[in-house]
Amino acid sequence: MNITDVRVRKVSKEGKMKAVVSITIDDEFVVHDIKVIEGEKGLFIAMPSRKAADGEYRDIAHPINSETRGEIQNIILNKYEETVATEEAASETENDMAYI
């Protein structure tokens, strides 16, 4: 399994959810609505889920083992950090240009 594309959509409102991500696996299968969440111990991902009749949330799609989950999480969080850094650099450039 290779994650061939990661698309990050940052969430602009305040709160624990920082972004919503879509990943493409092997250029053939897409998983939407993976959330990047700020927890007490740092960022983590939450797989897409829906609310069940009992009020609990259940994952719709998820990795079968912790190794695969770790790989997916690392790839997503690296892309998220890259996206944040790129946006911050662009914002700083815009601010610098305003002073010229």
N, C-alpha and C positions, 0 to 999 in steps of 0.2 A: 504494500500500500504506500502510495506517495501522495502527499498533499501538493497539488500542482498549482493552486491559487488560493489566496487568502484575501478577503475583502473586508475592511474594517469601516464601520460607520460609527463615529463617535457620538455619544449622547451628550447633548449640550447642557441639559439641566443638572442641577446639583443632586447628589445622591450616591449610592454605592455602585450602581450600574454605570460603567464608564464607556462601554461600546457594545455594539451588536455585530457579530461576525458571521460571514458565510465562508465555508471552505469547499474547495473542489478536490475530489479524490480521483487520482489517475485520469484526469481530464474527462471523466465519465459520470461522476455522481456528486451532487451538491447537497450539503447540509447547511440550512439557514438557521438563523436565530440562536446562535451560540452566544452567550453573554459573557462579557468581561466584567468581573465584579471586584470591587475593593473590599477585602476582608480585613480582619484584625491582624493577620499574618502576611498581608500583601495581596497582590492580584491573583485571581484564579478564574477558571472558566466554569460556566454552568451550561450543560447541554440543553437543547430545546426541550420544553416540557409543556404539559397541559394539566389543567386542574381536573382531578377525577371527581366522581360523584360524592366521595367521602370527604372532599375538601383538600385532600393531599395533592401535591404536584408530582407527576410521574414523567420521567424522561421519555421522549418520543423516540429518540435515537441516542445511542451511547456506545462507547468502546466496551468491549467484552473484558479486557484486562487492564490492570493499572499501568503496565508498561506502555500500551498504546495510548491510554489517556494522558500519560505524562508527555509522550511525544507530541500529541496534538496540542496540549496545553503550552508546551515550550514554543512550538511554531507560532501559535496564535499570539502569545504574549510578546514574543520577539517582534512580530509584525505590528502589534499594537504600539509598542514602545517606539518602533521606527516611525510609525505614523504620527505619533505625538511629537517626536523630535523634529520631523519634517515640518509640521504645522507651526511649531514654536519658532523654527528658523525662518520660515516664511513671514511670520508675524513680526519678528525682529527686523527683517529686511524692510518690510512695509513701514515700520516705525522709523527706521533710519532714513528712508527715502522722504519721509514727511519733514525731516529737519533740513533737507537739502534745498 
